[in-house]
Amino acid sequence: MISNLPLVPRDITIWQWLFESKASPLARLPQNKVRGFTNVLTKERIGYHSLKKCSTWLSTALVKKHGFKEGDTVSLFSPNTIWYPVAMHGVSRVGGIISGASPAYNVEEMTYALKKSNAKYLITVPGSMDIAEAAAKNAGIPKQNVFLLDGNMAGFKTVEDLIEVGKSYGEDGQVKSFNIPRGKKQRCLCFLEL
């Protein structure tokens, strides 16, 4: 049992706990001691400070340009990449639900996962796009709500594209993060596993 780690409070969101509370590494550690995520093959890296910024910009683009609303579900159909936590935290920041999907799913399995989770958005990688596109069509998710987590493909926006859109709104133009109403305890769903 690790007794020196703070418990997650029930009156703030995961976003607030991870990035804005006294328990956050951003509040507890000097900037040079705060780690992040590194792609072992490409050496591409996202530090924890950048994770917060990129997730904020992503959430702003989803809300302002793609109609994302609190309670909407985003399916992440991808192997691990350094962009996975950006997407995950960007969605949770604005009260969304993240539904992880195995990159090994076939079209039928992915269709089932999308329908069962009531996903309105799908984020995937180029190697899974054939399955993702067919499953999204089967589940009624419009093509403009299908994004790439990593890589590039004609006709699809990437998470990095969305980050740039969100960033273009400037510091004062970012959407507010989801808050639990005062006096309430957290009862909202953030992560969904099928």
Backbone torsions as a table, in degrees:
resi	resn	phi	psi	omega
1	MET	NA	132.6	178.8
2	ILE	-102.4	109.9	-173.3
3	SER	-92.6	-13.9	-176.6
4	ASN	-89.8	-2.9	177.0
5	LEU	-87.0	135.0	-179.6
6	PRO	-71.4	145.6	174.6
7	LEU	-75.6	151.8	176.8
8	VAL	-73.4	118.9	178.5
9	PRO	-68.5	155.5	-177.0
10	ARG	-97.4	0.6	-178.8
11	ASP	-107.0	5.7	173.3
12	ILE	-130.9	162.2	-178.8
13	THR	-81.2	167.2	175.5
14	ILE	-59.6	-42.6	177.9
15	TRP	-55.6	-50.8	-178.4
16	GLN	-61.5	-41.1	-179.3
17	TRP	-65.2	-44.4	-176.6
18	LEU	-74.6	-32.5	-171.2
19	PHE	-120.0	-16.7	-173.3
20	GLU	-126.3	-11.4	-176.6
21	SER	-89.9	174.3	176.2
22	LYS	-66.8	-21.3	179.4
23	ALA	-79.0	-16.0	-177.4
24	SER	-63.7	140.4	173.7
25	PRO	-57.8	-27.4	178.8
26	LEU	-66.5	-28.2	179.9
27	ALA	-93.4	-27.0	-171.8
28	ARG	-95.6	-23.4	-171.4
29	LEU	-122.7	151.2	172.8
30	PRO	-64.5	150.5	-174.7
31	GLN	-53.9	-37.1	-177.7
32	ASN	-73.8	-8.3	178.8
33	LYS	-101.5	-8.3	-178.3
34	VAL	-86.9	120.5	-176.5
35	ARG	-86.6	-165.1	-179.9
36	GLY	-164.5	-140.2	-176.8
37	PHE	-126.3	136.6	-179.5
38	THR	-128.9	134.1	172.3
39	ASN	-81.0	115.7	-174.9
40	VAL	-61.4	-36.5	-177.1
41	LEU	-76.3	-48.6	-174.7
42	THR	-94.1	-13.2	-176.5
43	LYS	68.3	7.6	174.8
44	GLU	-63.5	140.3	-173.2
45	ARG	-137.3	143.2	171.1
46	ILE	-125.8	114.0	177.0
47	GLY	-75.5	166.1	-177.2
48	TYR	-62.3	-37.1	176.8
49	HIS	-65.1	-42.4	178.0
50	SER	-67.6	-34.7	177.1
51	LEU	-57.3	-45.9	179.2
52	LYS	-62.1	-47.9	-178.9
53	LYS	-63.1	-49.4	-177.6
54	CYS	-64.0	-39.1	178.1
55	SER	-65.4	-38.4	177.5
56	THR	-64.1	-48.7	179.9
57	TRP	-62.6	-40.9	178.5
58	LEU	-61.5	-46.7	-178.5
59	SER	-62.9	-37.6	178.1
60	THR	-63.5	-44.2	178.6
61	ALA	-63.6	-42.6	179.5
62	LEU	-60.4	-44.6	-177.9
63	VAL	-71.6	-50.7	-171.7
64	LYS	-78.6	-30.8	-175.4
65	LYS	-109.0	-17.8	-174.2
66	HIS	-127.8	13.2	171.6
67	GLY	70.3	18.9	-179.2
68	PHE	-64.4	137.8	179.7
69	LYS	-128.9	155.0	175.0
70	GLU	-50.8	133.2	179.9
71	GLY	91.4	-9.4	176.2
72	ASP	-68.9	147.9	179.4
73	THR	-104.6	135.9	174.2
74	VAL	-116.4	126.0	175.6
75	SER	-92.3	126.3	175.4
76	LEU	-101.4	104.0	-175.9
77	PHE	-108.1	82.7	-170.4
78	SER	-162.7	151.5	165.9
79	PRO	-72.1	174.8	178.4
80	ASN	-65.1	135.8	170.7
81	THR	-142.6	169.4	177.5
82	ILE	-69.5	-15.5	179.7
83	TRP	-85.7	-13.7	-179.6
84	TYR	-59.1	-50.4	179.0
85	PRO	-65.6	-28.8	176.7
86	VAL	-63.5	-48.9	179.5
87	ALA	-63.7	-46.1	-178.2
88	MET	-59.0	-49.1	-178.3
89	HIS	-74.3	-31.1	176.1
90	GLY	-62.6	-41.6	178.7
91	VAL	-68.5	-46.8	-177.7
92	SER	-66.9	-29.6	-178.8
93	ARG	-57.4	-33.3	-177.4
94	VAL	-108.3	24.4	173.9
95	GLY	80.2	21.0	178.8
96	GLY	-87.4	170.8	179.5
97	ILE	-112.9	132.9	178.4
98	ILE	-104.4	126.2	176.3
99	SER	-117.3	107.4	178.1
100	GLY	-74.7	142.1	179.5
101	ALA	-131.1	135.9	-178.9
102	SER	-62.2	132.5	176.9
103	PRO	-67.5	-6.3	177.8
104	ALA	-89.8	-4.1	-179.1
105	TYR	-61.6	145.9	170.7
106	ASN	-92.9	-177.6	-175.5
107	VAL	-59.9	-44.5	-177.7
108	GLU	-64.6	-44.1	179.6
109	GLU	-64.8	-41.4	-179.7
110	MET	-69.0	-39.2	176.1
111	THR	-58.8	-46.3	178.4
112	TYR	-59.4	-46.2	-179.1
113	ALA	-61.3	-41.8	-179.9
114	LEU	-66.2	-44.2	-179.6
115	LYS	-68.3	-45.1	-177.4
116	LYS	-63.7	-36.1	-179.8
117	SER	-86.4	-6.6	-176.8
118	ASN	58.5	39.0	-178.5
119	ALA	-64.3	139.1	175.5
120	LYS	-109.3	-13.4	-178.7
121	TYR	-138.3	152.6	179.0
122	LEU	-137.0	130.5	176.6
123	ILE	-122.4	128.1	-174.1
124	THR	-143.8	-168.1	178.5
125	VAL	-122.9	159.8	-177.9
126	PRO	-53.3	-39.0	-178.3
127	GLY	-66.2	-16.3	179.3
128	SER	-110.8	5.0	-172.5
129	MET	-65.0	-36.3	179.2
130	ASP	-58.7	-47.3	178.9
131	ILE	-67.8	-45.1	-178.3
132	ALA	-60.0	-46.3	-177.2
133	GLU	-64.5	-43.7	178.7
134	ALA	-65.6	-44.1	-179.4
135	ALA	-65.9	-41.1	178.3
136	ALA	-60.6	-43.1	178.0
137	LYS	-61.3	-46.1	179.4
138	ASN	-60.9	-34.0	-176.8
139	ALA	-91.2	-1.5	178.4
140	GLY	79.8	22.0	176.8
141	ILE	-89.9	120.8	-178.9
142	PRO	-65.9	150.2	-177.3
143	LYS	-56.2	-34.2	-179.3
144	GLN	-69.6	-8.2	175.9
145	ASN	-103.3	13.4	176.1
146	VAL	-109.4	122.6	-175.7
147	PHE	-124.8	161.2	176.3
148	LEU	-99.5	129.8	177.9
149	LEU	-77.2	-35.6	-173.8
150	ASP	-146.6	151.3	177.0
151	GLY	78.0	-173.5	-178.2
152	ASN	-139.1	146.7	172.8
153	MET	-150.5	139.8	178.5
154	ALA	-58.1	136.0	175.9
155	GLY	89.5	-1.5	-178.9
156	PHE	-129.1	134.0	174.4
157	LYS	-78.4	149.9	178.2
158	THR	-102.9	164.2	174.0
159	VAL	-58.7	-38.3	178.1
160	GLU	-64.3	-36.7	174.6
161	ASP	-60.7	-45.8	-179.5
162	LEU	-63.6	-38.7	177.7
163	ILE	-60.1	-43.5	178.9
164	GLU	-63.9	-39.0	176.9
165	VAL	-62.0	-48.6	179.5
166	GLY	-61.7	-41.1	179.9
167	LYS	-62.0	-33.3	-177.6
168	SER	-64.6	-16.4	178.2
169	TYR	-78.3	-9.2	179.1
170	GLY	75.3	171.2	-175.6
171	GLU	-59.9	-39.9	-177.3
172	ASP	-82.5	-9.3	-178.2
173	GLY	-97.1	6.0	-178.8
174	GLN	-77.0	143.0	177.5
175	VAL	-68.1	151.1	178.5
176	LYS	-72.1	148.1	176.4
177	SER	-75.7	153.9	178.6
178	PHE	-63.9	137.4	177.6
179	ASN	-124.2	145.0	173.3
180	ILE	-79.2	130.3	-179.3
181	PRO	-54.5	141.0	-178.9
182	ARG	-53.3	134.2	179.1
183	GLY	86.5	-5.7	179.5
184	LYS	-100.7	160.1	174.0
185	LYS	-107.9	151.2	-178.2
186	GLN	-63.2	120.9	176.6
187	ARG	-133.7	13.8	-177.4
188	CYS	-91.2	150.3	180.0
189	LEU	-86.5	133.6	-179.8
190	CYS	-118.4	-40.0	-178.4
191	PHE	-123.5	133.6	-177.3
192	LEU	-125.0	125.1	177.1
193	GLU	-118.5	126.1	179.4
194	LEU	-99.4	NA	NA
